[in-house]
Amino acid sequence: MTDHPQPAPGVAPDAAPDRLDTLHIGETMALLVAETPGPLDQVEHFSRRLAGADTNVAIGLARLGHRAGWISRLGADSFGRYVRRAIEAEGIDTRRVETDPARSTGLMLKSRSVDGRDPVIEYYRRGSAASQLGPAQFDPAYVLRARHLHATGITPALSADACALVERSMQAMRAAGRSVSFDPNLRPSLWPDTTTMRSTLNRLARAADWVLPGLAEGQLLTGCQTPEDIARFYLDQGARAVVVKLGADGAYLRTAEGEHHHALAVPVAQIVDTVGAGDGFAVGIISARLDGRSWPDALRRANWIGARALQVLGDMEGLPRRDELPPDW
């Protein structure tokens, strides 16, 4: 398995008009975020935005010039039309996004963060259109247009069928010599129990080249306590590189070849919204590696984009465009 994504055999990237740089699979919801602090039941005004880890990363990569594709399902409702329109406006390919006439688009409520604390989240997604994702949405011709697949642990939590779709796509990409990244992105409330969550996500991680857990996520999933031991756990399972996100302490990387680095975090004067920072970090890692940059460069870009995401309201509003990256990045 190569560490750098490769185009389809015999096809140069510039000669493939339908090629994708990255592929993303999962649910995107309409987000109503409180405009003022306080309990959600006391908030009078909300602003409408997007919520979905998979498309957060897709949007971030598209803004940096990478062509991203998205596989999902939306309801035939106003929220579904809003989500599709907003995603397409970011330049993301939605040819494999189905409209379900019988099921609704998922909805998420989010409180306004105060003093850097995590916001309160409420989901209205049970039985949504995207919850019906499954093997029927697996199209190998479309999946293998991509150089890279980024998967999260959220879509597999929606249903056994959704999990099967993600796993099959990961295995197909890796078998074809493409690269796969996996962010566990734990959502315990979506799983029946911790044991199922742990065993399923660790199985999926075995199909990934790059595993990107947060420290607390890695501790829960592996039983290991240190970044070094968490990295070793996933490298022993077949990963090519493991990046452990350490929050204010930066990030730790170790590769199968023995390369290891600790990158310092980018200081943030004021944390406005913690949701989406991990997705911004993933954007930095994936974009830098697709650009052919070194792992230290990838960590530097990831920490910088993650820090930007912390400083604005919304899950993806802080993700930069290519001309906003620091010079020589």
C-alpha positions in Angstrom: 0.0 0.0 0.0 1.4 3.4 -1.0 1.3 6.3 1.4 0.8 8.9 -1.4 -2.5 8.7 -3.3 -2.2 7.6 -6.9 -4.4 8.2 -10.0 -6.2 5.3 -11.6 -3.8 3.0 -13.5 -2.9 4.5 -16.9 -4.7 7.8 -16.3 -2.8 11.0 -15.6 -4.7 13.2 -13.1 -5.0 16.1 -15.5 -6.3 13.7 -18.2 -9.3 12.5 -16.2 -12.1 15.1 -16.2 -14.2 13.1 -13.8 -11.5 12.4 -11.3 -11.9 13.2 -7.7 -9.1 14.1 -5.3 -11.1 13.0 -2.3 -14.3 11.1 -1.5 -16.6 11.5 1.6 -19.5 9.5 2.8 -22.1 10.5 5.4 -24.9 12.6 6.7 -25.0 16.3 6.6 -27.7 18.0 8.6 -29.2 21.4 8.7 -27.8 23.2 11.8 -29.7 25.7 13.9 -27.1 27.4 16.1 -28.1 29.7 18.9 -27.3 33.4 18.5 -27.1 34.0 22.2 -25.8 31.9 25.1 -28.1 30.0 27.4 -30.2 26.8 27.5 -31.6 25.9 24.1 -35.1 26.0 25.4 -34.6 29.7 26.3 -33.0 30.8 23.1 -35.2 32.9 20.8 -33.1 33.3 17.7 -31.0 30.7 15.8 -29.0 31.0 12.6 -29.1 28.3 9.9 -25.9 26.6 8.9 -24.5 23.1 7.9 -23.5 20.3 10.2 -21.7 17.2 9.2 -18.1 16.0 9.8 -17.7 14.4 6.4 -18.8 17.4 4.5 -16.9 19.8 6.8 -13.7 18.0 5.6 -14.9 18.0 2.0 -15.6 21.7 2.1 -12.2 22.4 3.6 -10.5 20.4 0.9 -12.5 22.0 -1.9 -11.6 25.5 -0.6 -8.0 24.5 -0.9 -8.5 23.5 -4.6 -9.1 19.8 -4.3 -12.0 18.2 -6.1 -14.2 16.4 -3.5 -17.1 14.0 -4.0 -19.9 13.3 -1.5 -22.1 10.2 -1.2 -25.2 10.7 0.9 -29.0 10.9 1.0 -31.2 14.0 1.8 -35.0 14.4 2.3 -37.2 16.0 -0.3 -37.7 19.0 2.1 -36.6 22.5 2.5 -33.6 21.5 4.7 -32.5 19.0 2.1 -32.7 21.6 -0.6 -30.7 24.0 1.5 -28.0 21.4 2.3 -27.6 20.4 -1.3 -27.5 24.0 -2.5 -24.9 25.0 0.1 -22.7 22.0 -0.6 -22.8 22.5 -4.3 -21.9 26.1 -3.8 -18.6 25.0 -2.3 -17.8 23.1 -5.6 -18.4 19.6 -4.2 -19.7 16.9 -6.6 -23.1 15.7 -5.5 -23.9 13.2 -8.3 -24.2 10.4 -5.7 -26.4 12.3 -3.3 -29.9 10.8 -3.4 -33.2 12.5 -2.5 -35.6 10.4 -0.4 -39.3 11.4 -0.8 -40.4 9.6 2.3 -37.7 10.5 4.9 -36.6 13.9 6.2 -33.2 15.6 6.3 -31.5 15.4 9.7 -31.5 18.5 12.0 -29.1 19.5 14.7 -29.4 22.2 17.4 -26.3 23.8 19.0 -26.0 26.1 21.9 -23.7 29.1 21.8 -20.3 28.3 23.3 -19.2 30.3 26.4 -15.6 30.6 27.6 -14.3 27.9 25.3 -16.6 25.2 26.6 -18.1 22.6 24.3 -21.6 23.6 23.2 -24.8 21.6 24.0 -25.9 19.5 21.0 -29.3 18.1 20.2 -29.8 15.8 17.3 -33.0 15.2 15.3 -31.7 12.5 12.9 -33.3 9.2 13.9 -34.9 7.7 10.8 -33.5 10.4 8.5 -32.9 10.0 4.8 -29.1 9.5 5.4 -29.8 6.8 8.1 -30.8 4.6 5.2 -27.3 4.7 3.5 -26.1 1.2 2.8 -24.4 -1.1 0.3 -26.9 0.0 -2.4 -25.1 3.3 -2.6 -21.7 1.6 -3.2 -20.7 2.4 -6.8 -17.1 1.2 -7.4 -16.8 3.2 -10.6 -17.5 6.4 -8.7 -15.6 5.5 -5.5 -12.4 4.6 -7.5 -12.4 8.0 -9.3 -10.9 9.3 -6.1 -7.3 9.5 -5.1 -8.2 9.5 -1.4 -11.1 8.5 0.9 -11.7 10.2 4.2 -14.0 8.3 6.5 -15.3 9.1 10.0 -16.8 7.0 12.7 -20.1 8.9 12.5 -21.5 7.3 9.4 -20.9 3.7 10.6 -22.9 4.6 13.8 -26.0 5.4 11.8 -26.9 1.8 11.0 -25.3 -1.6 10.2 -25.9 -0.9 6.5 -24.2 2.5 6.6 -21.3 0.9 8.4 -21.1 -1.7 5.6 -21.0 1.0 3.0 -18.1 2.8 4.6 -16.2 -0.4 5.2 -16.7 -1.6 1.7 -15.6 1.7 0.3 -12.5 1.8 2.5 -11.5 -1.7 1.5 -12.0 -1.0 -2.2 -9.9 2.1 -2.1 -7.1 0.4 -0.2 -7.2 -2.6 -2.5 -6.9 -0.3 -5.5 -3.7 1.3 -4.1 -5.4 4.6 -3.1 -5.0 6.1 0.4 -7.6 6.2 3.2 -7.8 8.3 6.3 -10.0 7.6 9.3 -11.1 9.9 12.1 -13.0 8.0 14.8 -14.9 11.1 15.6 -16.7 9.5 18.5 -20.5 10.0 19.0 -21.3 7.6 21.8 -25.0 8.6 21.8 -25.4 7.1 18.3 -24.0 3.7 19.3 -25.9 1.0 21.2 -23.1 0.6 23.7 -19.4 1.3 24.2 -18.2 -2.2 23.4 -19.9 -2.1 20.0 -18.5 1.3 19.2 -15.0 0.3 20.2 -14.9 -3.0 18.3 -16.5 -1.5 15.1 -14.3 1.5 14.9 -11.1 -0.4 15.6 -12.1 -2.8 12.8 -12.6 0.1 10.4 -9.3 1.6 11.4 -7.5 -1.5 10.1 -8.7 -0.5 6.6 -7.1 2.9 6.9 -3.6 4.2 6.0 -3.8 7.2 8.3 -5.7 7.1 11.6 -6.5 10.4 13.3 -7.8 10.0 16.8 -8.0 12.6 19.6 -6.2 11.6 22.7 -9.3 10.8 24.7 -10.8 8.9 21.8 -7.6 6.9 21.4 -7.6 6.1 25.1 -11.2 4.9 25.0 -10.8 2.9 21.8 -7.4 1.2 22.5 -7.1 1.2 26.3 -3.7 2.8 25.9 -2.9 6.1 27.8 -0.1 7.8 25.9 0.0 9.2 22.4 3.0 6.9 21.7 1.1 3.8 22.8 -2.0 4.7 20.9 0.0 5.2 17.8 1.7 1.9 18.3 -1.7 0.1 18.7 -2.9 1.3 15.3 0.4 0.8 13.5 0.4 -2.8 14.7 -3.1 -3.1 13.1 -1.7 -2.0 9.7 -1.9 1.8 9.6 0.9 3.6 7.8 0.7 6.7 10.0 -1.1 7.7 13.2 -1.7 11.3 14.2 -3.0 11.8 17.8 -4.6 15.2 18.3 -3.6 16.6 21.7 -5.7 19.8 21.8 -3.7 22.7 23.4 -0.6 20.4 23.4 -0.6 20.1 19.6 -0.3 16.7 17.9 1.8 13.6 17.9 2.7 11.6 14.7 4.3 8.2 14.2 4.6 6.3 10.9 5.2 2.7 10.1 8.7 3.7 9.0 9.5 5.0 12.4 9.2 8.7 11.7 7.8 10.5 14.7 7.1 14.2 15.5 5.4 16.3 18.1 4.0 19.5 16.7 3.1 22.4 19.0 -0.4 23.8 18.8 -1.1 27.3 17.4 -2.1 29.7 20.2 -5.7 30.8 20.2 -6.6 34.1 21.9 -10.3 33.3 22.2 -12.2 30.0 21.5 -15.6 30.8 20.0 -16.8 27.4 18.9 -15.1 24.0 19.5 -17.2 22.0 17.0 -15.4 21.4 13.7 -11.8 21.9 15.0 -11.0 18.3 14.5 -12.4 18.4 11.0 -10.2 21.4 10.2 -7.2 19.4 11.5 -8.1 16.6 9.1 -8.3 19.1 6.2 -4.8 20.2 7.0 -3.3 16.7 7.1 -5.1 15.4 4.0 -4.5 18.5 1.9 -0.8 18.7 2.7 -0.3 15.1 1.9 -2.2 15.4 -1.4 0.0 18.4 -2.1 3.1 16.2 -1.6 4.2 17.9 1.6 6.1 16.2 4.4 4.5 15.0 7.6 6.0 17.9 9.6 4.4 20.3 7.1 1.1 18.4 7.3 1.1 18.7 11.1 1.9 22.4 10.9 -1.0 23.1 8.4 -3.4 20.9 10.4 -2.7 22.7 13.7 -3.1 26.1 12.0 -6.4 25.2 10.3 -7.8 23.6 13.5 -6.9 26.8 15.4 -8.8 28.9 12.8 -11.9 26.7 13.2 -11.9 27.4 16.9 -12.2 31.1 16.4 -15.4 31.4 14.4 -19.0 30.4 15.0 -20.1 27.4 12.9 -18.7 24.0 12.0 -16.9 25.0 8.8 -17.0 28.8 8.5 -13.3 29.1 9.6 -11.9 26.8 7.0 -9.5 28.7 4.7 -9.1 29.1 1.0 -5.8 28.4 -0.7 -4.8 32.1 -0.8 -5.4 32.4 2.9 -2.7 29.8 3.8 0.5 31.3 5.2 3.3 31.8 2.6 5.1 28.6 1.5 2.3 26.4 2.8 
